[in-house]
Amino acid sequence: MATYLELYRSGKLRNRVDAAVSLLESCSVCPLSCGVNRLAGNVGKCRTPREAMVSSYGPHFGEEAPLVSRHGSGTIFFTNCNLRCLFCQNYSISQLGEGQKVSKEELAYIMLFLQARGCHNINLVSPTHVVPQILEALGLAVESGLHLPLVYNSGGYDSVETLRILDGIVDIYMPDMKYDDEETARELSGIENYPEVNKAAIKEMHRQTGDLEINEEGVAQRGLLVRHLVLPHGLAGTKGIVNFLSKEISRNTYVNIMAQYHPCYKALQTPSLGRRISSAEFHEALSLAQEAGLSRLDKIHPVEILHIRSE
C-alpha cells in the first residue's frame, strides 16, 4: 500500500499540498532558491511557471529491474530541470523544453491512466522543480482511486526542506549521485555545492524510507535506490560516492553503477567528455563499490556492455 494513503485518510495530505504550493510564491522548491513568484507565472532557472510541463508518459521497461518487473514502471517525464548537464541524454526535454503544460487535473489523469495500464508504480522523472504541482495532482488522483507507490526519480539536487514535505508521500527515492567534486559539478552541470546538497538529500531520503525493500515477486515497494553514472576520466568521483554510501548511508544501499554514458548535447564540445567510457573504467567503478562494501549492485544489461569501448 502506498504510504500517502494514510496521510490522505487522516486529512494531512492537504496540509502537505498547501506547504509545497507556498514555496512557489518566492520559489524555494529546489536548492537554487530563485525567489521568483511562480504562482504569478514567473519563471526562474528551471524555466517552469505555475503549471508543470510533461514531455511524455507511459509504461517504461528500461528502468531498474525492481521497478519494471512484468508490467513496467509508469513513467512521467517532466519538462525542464534545475541542472544544466552538458552531457544530458534527455536534453531535448531537460534543456530545450520539449513538452506541454498540464493542469493538476490532467496530471492526475495521467497517474490514473498508468495505474489502469497495470504499471507497478508512478515514476516521476525530474520532479524536483514541480513537487507542488505533483502533490496537487496526487490529491485529486487519490480521490479517484490511485494507490500505486510513488517513485521520486531525480538528479539528486534536492532541497531537504522540500523532501521533508514529501515524508510519508514518496515510497521509493531514486536520485542520481553525479559528482563528488564541487568544481566538476560546476563545470559540467552549472551547479553550485552539488556534493554537499546531494549528500544531505540522500541522507534525508534514506531517513524517510530506509534501504530498498523488494517483495517476493521482485517488485520494489519502498526505500532508496541510487544511480551513479560513470564518466570518462573518473570525473564522477566514484570512490568518494561509494564510500559515502557505505559509511554514511548503508552498506545495504541498492546502487546502479551505470555504464551507458555517451557524448551528446554539448559533450562533444568538452574534451574530457568527448568519448564513451572504457571497459576498464566501468569495471574499476564496480570494483570500488565492492571494495567499499556495497553488495546490492544493479547488473548491467549484456547489450550495454558490448557498447563500452576500450580506450
C-alpha positions, 0 to 999 in steps of 0.5 A: 500500500502506498504510504500517502494513503494514510496521510490522505485518510487522516486529512494531512495530505492537504496540509502537505499540498498547501506547504509545497504550493507556498514555496512557489510564491518566492520559489524555494522548491529546489536548492537554487532558491530563485525567489521568483513568484511562480504562482504569478507565472514567473519563471526562474532557472528551471524555466517552469511557471505555475503549471508543470510541463510533461514531455511524455508518459507511459509504461517504461521497461528500461528502468531498474529491474525492481521497478519494471518487473512484468508490467513496467514502471509508469513513467512521467517525464517532466519538462525542464530541470534545475541542472544544466548537464552538458552531457544530458541524454534527455536534453531535448526535454531537460534543456530545450523544453520539449513538452506541454503544460498540464493542469493538476487535473490532467496530471492526475489523469495521467497517474490514473491512466498508468495505474489502469495500464497495470504499471507497478508504480508512478515514476516521476522523472525530474520532479524536483522543480514541480513537487507542488504541482505533483502533490496537487495532482496526487490529491485529486488522483487519490480521490479517484482511486490511485494507490500505486507507490510513488517513485521520486526519480531525480538528479539528486539536487534536492532541497531537504526542506522540500523532501521533508514535505514529501515524508510519508508521500514518496515510497521509493527515492531514486536520485542520481549521485553525479559528482563528488567534486564541487568544481566538476559539478560546476563545470559540467552541470552549472551547479553550485555545492552539488556534493554537499546538497546531494549528500544531505538529500540522500541522507534525508531520503534514506531517513524517510524510507530506509534501504530498498525493500523488494517483495517476493515477486521482485517488485520494489515497494519502498526505500532508496535506490541510487544511480551513479553514472560513470564518466570518462576520466573518473570525473564522477568521483566514484570512490568518494560516492561509494564510500559515502554510501557505505559509511554514511548511508548503508552498506545495504544501499541498492546502487546502479553503477551505470555504464551507458554514458555517451557524448551528446548535447554539448559533450562533444564540445568538452574534451574530457567528455568527448568519448564513451567510457572504457571497459576498464573504467566501468569495471574499476567503478564496480570494483570500488563499490565492492571494495567499499562494501556495497553488495546490492549492485544493479547488473548491467544489461549484456547489450550495454556492455558490448557498447563500452569501448576500450580506450 
